[in-house]
């Protein structure tokens, strides 16, 4: 690679991967992609419809294809879906990349941010908070494997971006408005 290696953002749903990714790419002057949005664009249907028609396994296959597609690009920030780490091949690939940051938060914060969001197919049902706790517990073992972790519960988006820029010693545009 002649340019800068990509930065991947992982973490549970609602951790701010999309907001952080957008602002980080703006500050760095890099491209940005949200893997979930890319999957929807390529499938020409929303994720909830993919889950309905193909199940979670069909969605995860699509997710692996777009991860492969963007892992070789330079100067791009990639916001990954919350469950990308649950597939062994995806986890192995992400762990092999030098710039992956896991955004961490509590179940309470997740519920406040996305507990009633109809676009979150894994939270459909009578007890979204209980489902959040169950999913977070199931995924904890995956998330802790990443060496770069940022607790985002009490941080603004700009503060998270500043931490990531500092973590990798990157040159960023000075945007006081961030």
C-alpha positions in Angstrom: 0.0 0.0 0.0 1.3 3.4 -0.9 -1.4 5.4 0.9 -2.7 5.1 4.4 -4.2 1.8 5.6 -8.0 1.8 6.1 -9.6 2.2 9.5 -12.4 -0.2 10.5 -14.9 0.6 13.3 -16.5 -2.3 15.0 -18.8 -2.5 18.0 -22.3 -3.3 19.1 -25.3 -1.6 17.4 -25.8 1.9 18.5 -22.1 2.5 19.4 -21.8 5.3 16.9 -19.8 3.6 14.2 -21.7 5.4 11.5 -21.5 8.9 13.1 -17.9 8.4 14.1 -17.0 7.0 10.6 -18.5 10.0 8.8 -16.7 12.6 11.0 -13.4 10.7 11.0 -13.4 10.4 7.2 -14.2 14.2 6.9 -11.4 15.1 9.4 -8.9 12.9 7.5 -10.0 13.8 4.0 -10.6 10.1 3.3 -13.5 8.1 1.9 -16.1 6.5 4.1 -18.4 3.5 3.7 -21.0 1.9 6.0 -20.9 -1.8 5.3 -24.6 -2.2 6.1 -25.5 0.6 3.6 -23.3 -1.0 1.0 -25.0 -4.4 1.5 -28.4 -2.7 1.1 -27.2 -0.9 -2.1 -25.8 -4.1 -3.6 -28.8 -6.2 -2.6 -31.2 -3.5 -3.6 -33.3 -4.1 -0.5 -33.1 -3.1 3.2 -31.4 -5.3 5.7 -34.7 -6.2 7.3 -35.8 -7.6 4.0 -32.5 -9.5 3.5 -33.0 -11.1 7.0 -36.6 -12.0 6.0 -35.7 -13.6 2.7 -32.3 -15.0 3.3 -32.0 -15.3 7.1 -29.1 -14.1 9.1 -26.8 -16.5 7.4 -27.6 -15.0 4.0 -26.9 -11.5 5.4 -23.6 -12.6 6.8 -22.5 -14.0 3.4 -23.2 -10.6 1.9 -21.4 -8.9 4.7 -18.3 -11.0 4.2 -18.2 -10.1 0.5 -18.3 -6.3 1.2 -15.7 -6.7 4.0 -13.4 -8.4 1.5 -14.1 -5.6 -1.1 -13.2 -2.7 1.3 -10.3 -4.3 3.3 -7.9 -3.8 0.4 -8.7 -0.1 -0.2 -6.6 2.8 1.1 -7.5 6.0 2.9 -11.0 4.9 3.7 -12.9 4.6 7.0 -15.2 1.6 7.2 -18.1 1.4 9.6 -18.9 -2.3 10.2 -22.2 -3.8 11.3 -22.5 -4.8 14.9 -22.6 -8.5 14.2 -19.8 -8.8 11.7 -17.5 -10.3 14.3 -19.7 -13.3 14.9 -18.6 -15.0 11.7 -15.2 -16.7 12.1 -13.8 -15.6 8.7 -14.8 -12.0 9.3 -13.3 -11.9 12.8 -10.1 -13.5 11.6 -9.8 -11.0 8.8 -10.6 -8.0 11.0 -8.1 -9.2 13.7 -5.4 -9.3 10.9 -5.9 -5.7 10.0 -3.7 -3.1 11.7 -6.3 -0.4 12.2 -9.5 -1.7 13.8 -11.1 0.2 16.7 -13.9 -1.3 18.8 -16.3 1.2 20.2 -17.7 0.0 23.5 -20.9 1.0 25.4 -23.3 -0.3 28.0 -26.7 -2.0 27.4 -28.4 1.0 28.8 -26.9 3.3 26.3 -27.7 0.9 23.5 -31.3 0.8 24.5 -31.6 4.6 24.8 -30.1 4.9 21.3 -31.8 2.1 19.3 -34.1 0.1 21.6 -37.2 1.0 19.6 -35.7 1.3 16.1 -37.7 -0.8 13.6 -34.7 -1.0 11.3 -32.9 -3.3 13.9 -34.2 -6.8 13.0 -32.4 -8.5 15.9 -34.3 -6.4 18.4 -37.8 -7.2 17.2 -39.9 -8.8 20.0 -41.4 -8.0 23.3 -38.2 -7.3 25.3 -35.7 -5.3 23.3 -33.6 -4.4 26.4 -33.4 -8.1 27.3 -32.4 -8.9 23.7 -29.7 -6.2 23.8 -28.3 -7.7 27.0 -28.3 -11.2 25.6 -26.7 -10.2 22.3 -24.0 -8.1 24.0 -23.1 -11.0 26.4 -22.9 -13.4 23.4 -20.7 -11.0 21.4 -18.4 -9.8 24.3 -15.9 -12.5 23.6 -15.5 -11.3 20.1 -15.2 -7.6 20.8 -12.6 -8.0 23.6 -10.1 -9.5 21.1 -9.5 -6.1 19.4 -6.5 -4.3 20.8 -7.9 -0.8 20.2 -10.9 -0.2 22.4 -12.7 3.1 23.1 -15.5 3.5 25.7 -18.0 5.8 24.0 -20.8 6.0 26.6 -19.9 9.5 27.8 -18.0 10.8 24.8 -19.2 13.0 22.0 -18.6 11.9 18.4 -15.8 14.5 18.0 -14.1 13.2 21.1 -14.1 9.6 19.8 -12.7 10.9 16.5 -9.9 12.8 18.2 -9.0 9.6 20.2 -8.8 7.6 17.0 -6.7 10.2 15.2 -4.3 10.3 18.2 -4.2 6.5 18.5 -2.9 6.1 15.0 -0.9 9.4 14.8 -2.7 10.6 11.8 -2.8 14.0 10.2 -6.2 15.5 10.3 -7.8 18.7 9.1 -8.4 21.1 12.0 -12.1 21.4 12.2 -13.1 23.3 15.4 -16.8 22.8 14.6 -16.4 19.0 15.1 
